Amino acid sequence: MCFALRLAGTEGLWVAIIVFLVSYLAVKYGFKYADKELKGKNKRVMIGIGTYIFIWAMVWILLYTLFPYPL
């Protein structure tokens, strides 16, 4: 999404944070998982945050490296 919108720097970081928060809220309120299944109250956040950050950064860097933004 950051690449498609041609975002750079902190703008891209804010978009990533907003997308994560929206997905967190969708899991918290849209999908009814019991705390027993997630093994803790804050597991909704902690289960996927590392993978999300890594994949987001990897894809954005890879796309920017292959197809740099025009100046």
PQR file with spaces between the fields and no chain letter, atoms N, CA, C, O and H, PARSE charges and radii, in Angstrom:
ATOM       1  N    MET     1       0.814   -1.177    0.000 -0.4000 1.5000
ATOM       2  CA   MET     1       0.000    0.000    0.000 -0.0000 2.0000
ATOM       3  C    MET     1       0.873    1.262    0.000  0.5500 1.7000
ATOM       4  O    MET     1       0.576    2.226   -0.706 -0.5500 1.4000
ATOM       5  N    CYS     2       1.932    1.250    0.782 -0.4000 1.5000
ATOM       6  CA   CYS     2       2.829    2.412    0.830 -0.0000 2.0000
ATOM       7  C    CYS     2       3.491    2.640   -0.522  0.5500 1.7000
ATOM       8  O    CYS     2       3.675    3.783   -0.943 -0.5500 1.4000
ATOM       9  H    CYS     2       2.173    0.467    1.355  0.4000 1.0000
ATOM      10  N    PHE     3       3.845    1.565   -1.197 -0.4000 1.5000
ATOM      11  CA   PHE     3       4.474    1.701   -2.510 -0.0000 2.0000
ATOM      12  C    PHE     3       3.471    2.223   -3.528  0.5500 1.7000
ATOM      13  O    PHE     3       3.798    3.109   -4.318 -0.5500 1.4000
ATOM      14  H    PHE     3       3.695    0.637   -0.856  0.4000 1.0000
ATOM      15  N    ALA     4       2.266    1.693   -3.520 -0.4000 1.5000
ATOM      16  CA   ALA     4       1.244    2.123   -4.475 -0.0000 2.0000
ATOM      17  C    ALA     4       0.891    3.596   -4.298  0.5500 1.7000
ATOM      18  O    ALA     4       0.606    4.289   -5.275 -0.5500 1.4000
ATOM      19  H    ALA     4       2.000    0.974   -2.877  0.4000 1.0000
ATOM      20  N    LEU     5       0.909    4.077   -3.060 -0.4000 1.5000
ATOM      21  CA   LEU     5       0.605    5.477   -2.788 -0.0000 2.0000
ATOM      22  C    LEU     5       1.827    6.383   -2.913  0.5500 1.7000
ATOM      23  O    LEU     5       1.726    7.600   -2.760 -0.5500 1.4000
ATOM      24  H    LEU     5       1.140    3.514   -2.266  0.4000 1.0000
ATOM      25  N    ARG     6       2.981    5.782   -3.193 -0.4000 1.5000
ATOM      26  CA   ARG     6       4.252    6.512   -3.332 -0.0000 2.0000
ATOM      27  C    ARG     6       4.595    7.302   -2.072  0.5500 1.7000
ATOM      28  O    ARG     6       4.979    8.470   -2.139 -0.5500 1.4000
ATOM      29  H    ARG     6       3.064    4.793   -3.318  0.4000 1.0000
ATOM      30  N    LEU     7       4.450    6.648   -0.935 -0.4000 1.5000
ATOM      31  CA   LEU     7       4.757    7.281    0.334 -0.0000 2.0000
ATOM      32  C    LEU     7       6.220    7.054    0.682  0.5500 1.7000
ATOM      33  O    LEU     7       6.816    6.048    0.295 -0.5500 1.4000
ATOM      34  H    LEU     7       4.137    5.699   -0.881  0.4000 1.0000
ATOM      35  N    ALA     8       6.784    7.993    1.411 -0.4000 1.5000
ATOM      36  CA   ALA     8       8.169    7.854    1.845 -0.0000 2.0000
ATOM      37  C    ALA     8       8.288    8.316    3.292  0.5500 1.7000
ATOM      38  O    ALA     8       7.528    9.170    3.750 -0.5500 1.4000
ATOM      39  H    ALA     8       6.300    8.810    1.725  0.4000 1.0000
ATOM      40  N    GLY     9       9.239    7.747    3.991 -0.4000 1.5000
ATOM      41  CA   GLY     9       9.535    8.171    5.354 -0.0000 2.0000
ATOM      42  C    GLY     9       8.412    7.929    6.332  0.5500 1.7000
ATOM      43  O    GLY     9       7.806    6.858    6.358 -0.5500 1.4000
ATOM      44  H    GLY     9       9.856    7.054    3.618  0.4000 1.0000
ATOM      45  N    THR    10       8.140    8.946    7.141 -0.4000 1.5000
ATOM      46  CA   THR    10       7.169    8.778    8.220 -0.0000 2.0000
ATOM      47  C    THR    10       5.739    8.625    7.718  0.5500 1.7000
ATOM      48  O    THR    10       4.901    8.054    8.415 -0.5500 1.4000
ATOM      49  H    THR    10       8.632    9.817    7.120  0.4000 1.0000
ATOM      50  N    GLU    11       5.447    9.126    6.518 -0.4000 1.5000
ATOM      51  CA   GLU    11       4.098    8.933    5.969 -0.0000 2.0000
ATOM      52  C    GLU    11       3.801    7.443    5.820  0.5500 1.7000
ATOM      53  O    GLU    11       2.711    6.983    6.160 -0.5500 1.4000
ATOM      54  H    GLU    11       6.128    9.590    5.952  0.4000 1.0000
ATOM      55  N    GLY    12       4.773    6.696    5.311 -0.4000 1.5000
ATOM      56  CA   GLY    12       4.615    5.258    5.156 -0.0000 2.0000
ATOM      57  C    GLY    12       4.493    4.548    6.489  0.5500 1.7000
ATOM      58  O    GLY    12       3.733    3.588    6.619 -0.5500 1.4000
ATOM      59  H    GLY    12       5.659    7.070    5.035  0.4000 1.0000
ATOM      60  N    LEU    13       5.234    5.012    7.474 -0.4000 1.5000
ATOM      61  CA   LEU    13       5.139    4.421    8.808 -0.0000 2.0000
ATOM      62  C    LEU    13       3.748    4.636    9.402  0.5500 1.7000
ATOM      63  O    LEU    13       3.187    3.729   10.018 -0.5500 1.4000
ATOM      64  H    LEU    13       5.851    5.792    7.368  0.4000 1.0000
ATOM      65  N    TRP    14       3.197    5.826    9.219 -0.4000 1.5000
ATOM      66  CA   TRP    14       1.861    6.100    9.747 -0.0000 2.0000
ATOM      67  C    TRP    14       0.813    5.229    9.072  0.5500 1.7000
ATOM      68  O    TRP    14      -0.104    4.739    9.730 -0.5500 1.4000
ATOM      69  H    TRP    14       3.653    6.562    8.719  0.4000 1.0000
ATOM      70  N    VAL    15       0.940    5.033    7.765 -0.4000 1.5000
ATOM      71  CA   VAL    15      -0.006    4.165    7.066 -0.0000 2.0000
ATOM      72  C    VAL    15       0.094    2.744    7.609  0.5500 1.7000
ATOM      73  O    VAL    15      -0.929    2.094    7.819 -0.5500 1.4000
ATOM      74  H    VAL    15       1.686    5.432    7.230  0.4000 1.0000
ATOM      75  N    ALA    16       1.296    2.259    7.835 -0.4000 1.5000
ATOM      76  CA   ALA    16       1.477    0.914    8.385 -0.0000 2.0000
ATOM      77  C    ALA    16       0.855    0.800    9.773  0.5500 1.7000
ATOM      78  O    ALA    16       0.219   -0.208   10.082 -0.5500 1.4000
ATOM      79  H    ALA    16       2.128    2.788    7.664  0.4000 1.0000
ATOM      80  N    ILE    17       1.029    1.807   10.601 -0.4000 1.5000
ATOM      81  CA   ILE    17       0.462    1.798   11.946 -0.0000 2.0000
ATOM      82  C    ILE    17      -1.062    1.811   11.881  0.5500 1.7000
ATOM      83  O    ILE    17      -1.720    1.073   12.614 -0.5500 1.4000
ATOM      84  H    ILE    17       1.545    2.626   10.350  0.4000 1.0000
ATOM      85  N    ILE    18      -1.620    2.637   11.020 -0.4000 1.5000
ATOM      86  CA   ILE    18      -3.078    2.716   10.890 -0.0000 2.0000
ATOM      87  C    ILE    18      -3.656    1.403   10.393  0.5500 1.7000
ATOM      88  O    ILE    18      -4.679    0.946   10.902 -0.5500 1.4000
ATOM      89  H    ILE    18      -1.086    3.237   10.425  0.4000 1.0000
ATOM      90  N    VAL    19      -3.012    0.788    9.400 -0.4000 1.5000
ATOM      91  CA   VAL    19      -3.495   -0.500    8.890 -0.0000 2.0000
ATOM      92  C    VAL    19      -3.439   -1.555    9.990  0.5500 1.7000
ATOM      93  O    VAL    19      -4.362   -2.359   10.121 -0.5500 1.4000
ATOM      94  H    VAL    19      -2.181    1.160    8.987  0.4000 1.0000
ATOM      95  N    PHE    20      -2.368   -1.561   10.782 -0.4000 1.5000
ATOM      96  CA   PHE    20      -2.276   -2.525   11.878 -0.0000 2.0000
ATOM      97  C    PHE    20      -3.379   -2.296   12.904  0.5500 1.7000
ATOM      98  O    PHE    20      -3.999   -3.251   13.372 -0.5500 1.4000
ATOM      99  H    PHE    20      -1.618   -0.908   10.676  0.4000 1.0000
ATOM     100  N    LEU    21      -3.627   -1.042   13.257 -0.4000 1.5000
ATOM     101  CA   LEU    21      -4.672   -0.750   14.241 -0.0000 2.0000
ATOM     102  C    LEU    21      -6.056   -1.156   13.736  0.5500 1.7000
ATOM     103  O    LEU    21      -6.868   -1.678   14.500 -0.5500 1.4000
ATOM     104  H    LEU    21      -3.124   -0.266   12.877  0.4000 1.0000
ATOM     105  N    VAL    22      -6.325   -0.918   12.458 -0.4000 1.5000
ATOM     106  CA   VAL    22      -7.606   -1.326   11.880 -0.0000 2.0000
ATOM     107  C    VAL    22      -7.744   -2.850   11.921  0.5500 1.7000
ATOM     108  O    VAL    22      -8.803   -3.373   12.270 -0.5500 1.4000
ATOM     109  H    VAL    22      -5.666   -0.494   11.837  0.4000 1.0000
ATOM     110  N    SER    23      -6.678   -3.551   11.567 -0.4000 1.5000
ATOM     111  CA   SER    23      -6.744   -5.013   11.607 -0.0000 2.0000
ATOM     112  C    SER    23      -6.869   -5.517   13.046  0.5500 1.7000
ATOM     113  O    SER    23      -7.550   -6.513   13.288 -0.5500 1.4000
ATOM     114  H    SER    23      -5.818   -3.126   11.284  0.4000 1.0000
ATOM     115  N    TYR    24      -6.228   -4.853   13.997 -0.4000 1.5000
ATOM     116  CA   TYR    24      -6.360   -5.224   15.402 -0.0000 2.0000
ATOM     117  C    TYR    24      -7.802   -5.060   15.871  0.5500 1.7000
ATOM     118  O    TYR    24      -8.353   -5.936   16.537 -0.5500 1.4000
ATOM     119  H    TYR    24      -5.675   -4.044   13.800  0.4000 1.0000
ATOM     120  N    LEU    25      -8.401   -3.933   15.517 -0.4000 1.5000
ATOM     121  CA   LEU    25      -9.786   -3.700   15.915 -0.0000 2.0000
ATOM     122  C    LEU    25     -10.733   -4.696   15.253  0.5500 1.7000
ATOM     123  O    LEU    25     -11.724   -5.105   15.857 -0.5500 1.4000
ATOM     124  H    LEU    25      -7.953   -3.221   14.976  0.4000 1.0000
ATOM     125  N    ALA    26     -10.435   -5.088   14.017 -0.4000 1.5000
ATOM     126  CA   ALA    26     -11.260   -6.090   13.337 -0.0000 2.0000
ATOM     127  C    ALA    26     -11.179   -7.425   14.066  0.5500 1.7000
ATOM     128  O    ALA    26     -12.190   -8.114   14.208 -0.5500 1.4000
ATOM     129  H    ALA    26      -9.629   -4.756   13.526  0.4000 1.0000
ATOM     130  N    VAL    27      -9.999   -7.794   14.527 -0.4000 1.5000
ATOM     131  CA   VAL    27      -9.854   -9.046   15.266 -0.0000 2.0000
ATOM     132  C    VAL    27     -10.500   -8.935   16.638  0.5500 1.7000
ATOM     133  O    VAL    27     -11.145   -9.875   17.102 -0.5500 1.4000
ATOM     134  H    VAL    27      -9.178   -7.234   14.412  0.4000 1.0000
ATOM     135  N    LYS    28     -10.330   -7.792   17.284 -0.4000 1.5000
ATOM     136  CA   LYS    28     -10.853   -7.635   18.642 -0.0000 2.0000
ATOM     137  C    LYS    28     -12.377   -7.603   18.677  0.5500 1.7000
ATOM     138  O    LYS    28     -12.997   -8.232   19.535 -0.5500 1.4000
ATOM     139  H    LYS    28      -9.806   -7.029   16.907  0.4000 1.0000
ATOM     140  N    TYR    29     -12.978   -6.868   17.741 -0.4000 1.5000
ATOM     141  CA   TYR    29     -14.428   -6.692   17.794 -0.0000 2.0000
ATOM     142  C    TYR    29     -15.188   -7.477   16.725  0.5500 1.7000
ATOM     143  O    TYR    29     -16.351   -7.826   16.928 -0.5500 1.4000
ATOM     144  H    TYR    29     -12.475   -6.357   17.045  0.4000 1.0000
ATOM     145  N    GLY    30     -14.558   -7.751   15.614 -0.4000 1.5000
ATOM     146  CA   GLY    30     -15.243   -8.433   14.527 -0.0000 2.0000
ATOM     147  C    GLY    30     -15.242   -9.939   14.661  0.5500 1.7000
ATOM     148  O    GLY    30     -16.261  -10.585   14.412 -0.5500 1.4000
ATOM     149  H    GLY    30     -13.614   -7.467   15.449  0.4000 1.0000
ATOM     150  N    PHE    31     -14.126  -10.502   15.046 -0.4000 1.5000
ATOM     151  CA   PHE    31     -14.001  -11.946   15.218 -0.0000 2.0000
ATOM     152  C    PHE    31     -14.010  -12.249   16.703  0.5500 1.7000
ATOM     153  O    PHE    31     -13.226  -11.681   17.463 -0.5500 1.4000
ATOM     154  H    PHE    31     -13.299   -9.977   15.248  0.4000 1.0000
ATOM     155  N    LYS    32     -14.867  -13.114   17.107 -0.4000 1.5000
ATOM     156  CA   LYS    32     -14.998  -13.414   18.533 -0.0000 2.0000
ATOM     157  C    LYS    32     -14.117  -14.604   18.917  0.5500 1.7000
ATOM     158  O    LYS    32     -14.548  -15.756   18.884 -0.5500 1.4000
ATOM     159  H    LYS    32     -15.505  -13.575   16.490  0.4000 1.0000
ATOM     160  N    TYR    33     -12.882  -14.291   19.278 -0.4000 1.5000
ATOM     161  CA   TYR    33     -11.980  -15.302   19.816 -0.0000 2.0000
ATOM     162  C    TYR    33     -12.045  -15.226   21.329  0.5500 1.7000
ATOM     163  O    TYR    33     -12.067  -14.138   21.905 -0.5500 1.4000
ATOM     164  H    TYR    33     -12.532  -13.355   19.304  0.4000 1.0000
ATOM     165  N    ALA    34     -12.074  -16.349   21.952 -0.4000 1.5000
ATOM     166  CA   ALA    34     -12.054  -16.377   23.416 -0.0000 2.0000
ATOM     167  C    ALA    34     -10.621  -16.179   23.895  0.5500 1.7000
ATOM     168  O    ALA    34      -9.670  -16.558   23.211 -0.5500 1.4000
ATOM     169  H    ALA    34     -12.056  -17.233   21.485  0.4000 1.0000
ATOM     170  N    ASP    35     -10.474  -15.582   25.073 -0.4000 1.5000
ATOM     171  CA   ASP    35      -9.139  -15.406   25.648 -0.0000 2.0000
ATOM     172  C    ASP    35      -8.466  -16.752   25.862  0.5500 1.7000
ATOM     173  O    ASP    35      -7.239  -16.850   25.842 -0.5500 1.4000
ATOM     174  H    ASP    35     -11.247  -15.273   25.628  0.4000 1.0000
ATOM     175  N    LYS    36      -9.265  -17.780   26.066 -0.4000 1.5000
ATOM     176  CA   LYS    36      -8.718  -19.125   26.247 -0.0000 2.0000
ATOM     177  C    LYS    36      -7.989  -19.586   24.984  0.5500 1.7000
ATOM     178  O    LYS    36      -6.918  -20.186   25.076 -0.5500 1.4000
ATOM     179  H    LYS    36     -10.262  -17.700   26.082  0.4000 1.0000
ATOM     180  N    GLU    37      -8.559  -19.313   23.800 -0.4000 1.5000
ATOM     181  CA   GLU    37      -7.928  -19.709   22.537 -0.0000 2.0000
ATOM     182  C    GLU    37      -6.647  -18.924   22.288  0.5500 1.7000
ATOM     183  O    GLU    37      -5.679  -19.462   21.750 -0.5500 1.4000
ATOM     184  H    GLU    37      -9.429  -18.826   23.725  0.4000 1.0000
ATOM     185  N    LEU    38      -6.642  -17.656   22.677 -0.4000 1.5000
ATOM     186  CA   LEU    38      -5.475  -16.809   22.446 -0.0000 2.0000
ATOM     187  C    LEU    38      -4.459  -16.886   23.571  0.5500 1.7000
ATOM     188  O    LEU    38      -3.352  -16.362   23.446 -0.5500 1.4000
ATOM     189  H    LEU    38      -7.429  -17.219   23.114  0.4000 1.0000
ATOM     190  N    LYS    39      -4.821  -17.530   24.661 -0.4000 1.5000
ATOM     191  CA   LYS    39      -3.946  -17.714   25.827 -0.0000 2.0000
ATOM     192  C    LYS    39      -3.467  -16.387   26.414  0.5500 1.7000
ATOM     193  O    LYS    39      -2.280  -16.213   26.688 -0.5500 1.4000
ATOM     194  H    LYS    39      -5.720  -17.956   24.763  0.4000 1.0000
ATOM     195  N    GLY    40      -4.383  -15.471   26.602 -0.4000 1.5000
ATOM     196  CA   GLY    40      -4.055  -14.204   27.243 -0.0000 2.0000
ATOM     197  C    GLY    40      -4.801  -13.043   26.621  0.5500 1.7000
ATOM     198  O    GLY    40      -5.217  -13.099   25.463 -0.5500 1.4000
ATOM     199  H    GLY    40      -5.348  -15.611   26.380  0.4000 1.0000
ATOM     200  N    LYS    41      -4.964  -11.990   27.407 -0.4000 1.5000
ATOM     201  CA   LYS    41      -5.743  -10.839   26.961 -0.0000 2.0000
ATOM     202  C    LYS    41      -5.039  -10.033   25.866  0.5500 1.7000
ATOM     203  O    LYS    41      -5.701   -9.556   24.944 -0.5500 1.4000
ATOM     204  H    LYS    41      -4.626  -11.945   28.348  0.4000 1.0000
ATOM     205  N    ASN    42      -3.724   -9.870   25.943 -0.4000 1.5000
ATOM     206  CA   ASN    42      -2.985   -9.054   24.977 -0.0000 2.0000
ATOM     207  C    ASN    42      -2.399   -9.856   23.814  0.5500 1.7000
ATOM     208  O    ASN    42      -1.647   -9.310   23.006 -0.5500 1.4000
ATOM     209  H    ASN    42      -3.186  -10.258   26.693  0.4000 1.0000
ATOM     210  N    LYS    43      -2.728  -11.121   23.723 -0.4000 1.5000
ATOM     211  CA   LYS    43      -2.181  -11.944   22.646 -0.0000 2.0000
ATOM     212  C    LYS    43      -2.652  -11.484   21.279  0.5500 1.7000
ATOM     213  O    LYS    43      -1.976  -11.740   20.283 -0.5500 1.4000
ATOM     214  H    LYS    43      -3.339  -11.565   24.379  0.4000 1.0000
ATOM     215  N    ARG    44      -3.795  -10.811   21.204 -0.4000 1.5000
ATOM     216  CA   ARG    44      -4.272  -10.309   19.916 -0.0000 2.0000
ATOM     217  C    ARG    44      -3.228   -9.399   19.275  0.5500 1.7000
ATOM     218  O    ARG    44      -3.034   -9.429   18.059 -0.5500 1.4000
ATOM     219  H    ARG    44      -4.344  -10.603   22.013  0.4000 1.0000
ATOM     220  N    VAL    45      -2.574   -8.609   20.075 -0.4000 1.5000
ATOM     221  CA   VAL    45      -1.567   -7.682   19.568 -0.0000 2.0000
ATOM     222  C    VAL    45      -0.244   -8.390   19.336  0.5500 1.7000
ATOM     223  O    VAL    45       0.395   -8.192   18.303 -0.5500 1.4000
ATOM     224  H    VAL    45      -2.732   -8.584   21.062  0.4000 1.0000
ATOM     225  N    MET    46       0.167   -9.200   20.274 -0.4000 1.5000
ATOM     226  CA   MET    46       1.511   -9.741   20.254 -0.0000 2.0000
ATOM     227  C    MET    46       1.712  -10.905   19.292  0.5500 1.7000
ATOM     228  O    MET    46       2.843  -11.163   18.880 -0.5500 1.4000
ATOM     229  H    MET    46      -0.352   -9.361   21.114  0.4000 1.0000
ATOM     230  N    ILE    47       0.660  -11.608   18.926 -0.4000 1.5000
ATOM     231  CA   ILE    47       0.819  -12.767   18.047 -0.0000 2.0000
ATOM     232  C    ILE    47       1.390  -12.367   16.694  0.5500 1.7000
ATOM     233  O    ILE    47       2.303  -13.025   16.196 -0.5500 1.4000
ATOM     234  H    ILE    47      -0.259  -11.399   19.261  0.4000 1.0000
ATOM     235  N    GLY    48       0.874  -11.304   16.091 -0.4000 1.5000
ATOM     236  CA   GLY    48       1.261  -11.002   14.726 -0.0000 2.0000
ATOM     237  C    GLY    48       2.058   -9.746   14.502  0.5500 1.7000
ATOM     238  O    GLY    48       2.393   -9.444   13.357 -0.5500 1.4000
ATOM     239  H    GLY    48       0.132  -10.769   16.496  0.4000 1.0000
ATOM     240  N    ILE    49       2.381   -8.995   15.540 -0.4000 1.5000
ATOM     241  CA   ILE    49       3.017   -7.701   15.328 -0.0000 2.0000
ATOM     242  C    ILE    49       4.425   -7.820   14.741  0.5500 1.7000
ATOM     243  O    ILE    49       4.801   -7.022   13.882 -0.5500 1.4000
ATOM     244  H    ILE    49       2.109   -9.241   16.470  0.4000 1.0000
ATOM     245  N    GLY    50       5.196   -8.792   15.186 -0.4000 1.5000
ATOM     246  CA   GLY    50       6.551   -8.963   14.648 -0.0000 2.0000
ATOM     247  C    GLY    50       6.531   -9.364   13.186  0.5500 1.7000
ATOM     248  O    GLY    50       7.288   -8.829   12.377 -0.5500 1.4000
ATOM     249  H    GLY    50       4.891   -9.440   15.884  0.4000 1.0000
ATOM     250  N    THR    51       5.669  -10.300   12.853 -0.4000 1.5000
ATOM     251  CA   THR    51       5.543  -10.729   11.465 -0.0000 2.0000
ATOM     252  C    THR    51       5.029   -9.594   10.599  0.5500 1.7000
ATOM     253  O    THR    51       5.512   -9.399    9.484 -0.5500 1.4000
ATOM     254  H    THR    51       5.053  -10.735   13.510  0.4000 1.0000
ATOM     255  N    TYR    52       4.054   -8.843   11.096 -0.4000 1.5000
ATOM     256  CA   TYR    52       3.502   -7.715   10.345 -0.0000 2.0000
ATOM     257  C    TYR    52       4.582   -6.687   10.027  0.5500 1.7000
ATOM     258  O    TYR    52       4.710   -6.260    8.880 -0.5500 1.4000
ATOM     259  H    TYR    52       3.661   -9.001   12.002  0.4000 1.0000
ATOM     260  N    ILE    53       5.351   -6.291   11.020 -0.4000 1.5000
ATOM     261  CA   ILE    53       6.408   -5.289   10.809 -0.0000 2.0000
ATOM     262  C    ILE    53       7.447   -5.802    9.823  0.5500 1.7000
ATOM     263  O    ILE    53       7.849   -5.074    8.915 -0.5500 1.4000
ATOM     264  H    ILE    53       5.247   -6.638   11.952  0.4000 1.0000
ATOM     265  N    PHE    54       7.886   -7.042    9.990 -0.4000 1.5000
ATOM     266  CA   PHE    54       8.899   -7.605    9.106 -0.0000 2.0000
ATOM     267  C    PHE    54       8.407   -7.685    7.661  0.5500 1.7000
ATOM     268  O    PHE    54       9.108   -7.252    6.746 -0.5500 1.4000
ATOM     269  H    PHE    54       7.560   -7.633   10.728  0.4000 1.0000
ATOM     270  N    ILE    55       7.221   -8.229    7.450 -0.4000 1.5000
ATOM     271  CA   ILE    55       6.692   -8.381    6.092 -0.0000 2.0000
ATOM     272  C    ILE    55       6.428   -7.023    5.459  0.5500 1.7000
ATOM     273  O    ILE    55       6.738   -6.820    4.285 -0.5500 1.4000
ATOM     274  H    ILE    55       6.652   -8.580    8.193  0.4000 1.0000
ATOM     275  N    TRP    56       5.860   -6.094    6.216 -0.4000 1.5000
ATOM     276  CA   TRP    56       5.596   -4.758    5.691 -0.0000 2.0000
ATOM     277  C    TRP    56       6.890   -4.085    5.230  0.5500 1.7000
ATOM     278  O    TRP    56       6.955   -3.567    4.116 -0.5500 1.4000
ATOM     279  H    TRP    56       5.608   -6.260    7.169  0.4000 1.0000
ATOM     280  N    ALA    57       7.906   -4.091    6.069 -0.4000 1.5000
ATOM     281  CA   ALA    57       9.182   -3.465    5.721 -0.0000 2.0000
ATOM     282  C    ALA    57       9.844   -4.180    4.548  0.5500 1.7000
ATOM     283  O    ALA    57      10.371   -3.528    3.647 -0.5500 1.4000
ATOM     284  H    ALA    57       7.853   -4.512    6.974  0.4000 1.0000
ATOM     285  N    MET    58       9.823   -5.503    4.548 -0.4000 1.5000
ATOM     286  CA   MET    58      10.462   -6.260    3.473 -0.0000 2.0000
ATOM     287  C    MET    58       9.811   -5.957    2.121  0.5500 1.7000
ATOM     288  O    MET    58      10.512   -5.720    1.137 -0.5500 1.4000
ATOM     289  H    MET    58       9.395   -6.032    5.280  0.4000 1.0000
ATOM     290  N    VAL    59       8.498   -5.963    2.069 -0.4000 1.5000
ATOM     291  CA   VAL    59       7.806   -5.716    0.797 -0.0000 2.0000
ATOM     292  C    VAL    59       8.031   -4.286    0.334  0.5500 1.7000
ATOM     293  O    VAL    59       8.290   -4.059   -0.848 -0.5500 1.4000
ATOM     294  H    VAL    59       7.929   -6.155    2.869  0.4000 1.0000
ATOM     295  N    TRP    60       7.940   -3.326    1.229 -0.4000 1.5000
ATOM     296  CA   TRP    60       8.134   -1.923    0.853 -0.0000 2.0000
ATOM     297  C    TRP    60       9.559   -1.689    0.353  0.5500 1.7000
ATOM     298  O    TRP    60       9.745   -1.021   -0.664 -0.5500 1.4000
ATOM     299  H    TRP    60       7.730   -3.510    2.189  0.4000 1.0000
ATOM     300  N    ILE    61      10.550   -2.215    1.032 -0.4000 1.5000
ATOM     301  CA   ILE    61      11.946   -2.063    0.615 -0.0000 2.0000
ATOM     302  C    ILE    61      12.200   -2.768   -0.708  0.5500 1.7000
ATOM     303  O    ILE    61      12.859   -2.212   -1.586 -0.5500 1.4000
ATOM     304  H    ILE    61      10.398   -2.758    1.858  0.4000 1.0000
ATOM     305  N    LEU    62      11.689   -3.981   -0.861 -0.4000 1.5000
ATOM     306  CA   LEU    62      11.885   -4.725   -2.106 -0.0000 2.0000
ATOM     307  C    LEU    62      11.267   -3.993   -3.296  0.5500 1.7000
ATOM     308  O    LEU    62      11.920   -3.831   -4.326 -0.5500 1.4000
ATOM     309  H    LEU    62      11.154   -4.432   -0.148  0.4000 1.0000
ATOM     310  N    LEU    63      10.031   -3.556   -3.167 -0.4000 1.5000
ATOM     311  CA   LEU    63       9.382   -2.850   -4.269 -0.0000 2.0000
ATOM     312  C    LEU    63      10.077   -1.536   -4.583  0.5500 1.7000
ATOM     313  O    LEU    63      10.237   -1.188   -5.753 -0.5500 1.4000
ATOM     314  H    LEU    63       9.500   -3.688   -2.330  0.4000 1.0000
ATOM     315  N    TYR    64      10.490   -0.809   -3.566 -0.4000 1.5000
ATOM     316  CA   TYR    64      11.190    0.456   -3.799 -0.0000 2.0000
ATOM     317  C    TYR    64      12.541    0.216   -4.465  0.5500 1.7000
ATOM     318  O    TYR    64      12.974    1.010   -5.300 -0.5500 1.4000
ATOM     319  H    TYR    64      10.360   -1.092   -2.616  0.4000 1.0000
ATOM     320  N    THR    65      13.203   -0.871   -4.099 -0.4000 1.5000
ATOM     321  CA   THR    65      14.501   -1.183   -4.704 -0.0000 2.0000
ATOM     322  C    THR    65      14.330   -1.564   -6.179  0.5500 1.7000
ATOM     323  O    THR    65      15.119   -1.142   -7.025 -0.5500 1.4000
ATOM     324  H    THR    65      12.852   -1.516   -3.420  0.4000 1.0000
ATOM     325  N    LEU    66      13.318   -2.348   -6.482 -0.4000 1.5000
ATOM     326  CA   LEU    66      13.097   -2.772   -7.866 -0.0000 2.0000
ATOM     327  C    LEU    66      12.524   -1.660   -8.738  0.5500 1.7000
ATOM     328  O    LEU    66      12.864   -1.561   -9.917 -0.5500 1.4000
ATOM     329  H    LEU    66      12.677   -2.691   -5.795  0.4000 1.0000
ATOM     330  N    PHE    67      11.669   -0.834   -8.175 -0.4000 1.5000
ATOM     331  CA   PHE    67      10.998    0.231   -8.931 -0.0000 2.0000
ATOM     332  C    PHE    67      11.038    1.531   -8.139  0.5500 1.7000
ATOM     333  O    PHE    67      10.038    1.902   -7.524 -0.5500 1.4000
ATOM     334  H    PHE    67      11.393   -0.915   -7.217  0.4000 1.0000
ATOM     335  N    PRO    68      12.179    2.237   -8.138 -0.5600 1.5000
ATOM     336  CA   PRO    68      12.287    3.461   -7.319  0.2800 2.0000
ATOM     337  C    PRO    68      11.293    4.528   -7.758  0.5500 1.7000
ATOM     338  O    PRO    68      10.906    4.599   -8.925 -0.5500 1.4000
ATOM     339  N    TYR    69      10.892    5.347   -6.808 -0.4000 1.5000
ATOM     340  CA   TYR    69       9.973    6.439   -7.117 -0.0000 2.0000
ATOM     341  C    TYR    69      10.673    7.434   -8.023  0.5500 1.7000
ATOM     342  O    TYR    69      11.856    7.717   -7.838 -0.5500 1.4000
ATOM     343  H    TYR    69      11.206    5.289   -5.860  0.4000 1.0000
ATOM     344  N    PRO    70       9.950    7.972   -9.008 -0.5600 1.5000
ATOM     345  CA   PRO    70      10.572    9.012   -9.844  0.2800 2.0000
ATOM     346  C    PRO    70      10.795   10.284   -9.037  0.5500 1.7000
ATOM     347  O    PRO    70      10.028   10.594   -8.125 -0.5500 1.4000
ATOM     348  N    LEU    71      11.837   11.006   -9.374 -0.4000 1.5000
ATOM     349  CA   LEU    71      12.160   12.247   -8.646 -0.0000 2.0000
ATOM     350  C    LEU    71      11.326   13.400   -9.115  0.5500 1.7000
ATOM     351  O    LEU    71      11.470   14.513   -8.608 -0.5500 1.4000
ATOM     352  H    LEU    71      12.460   10.754  -10.114  0.4000 1.0000
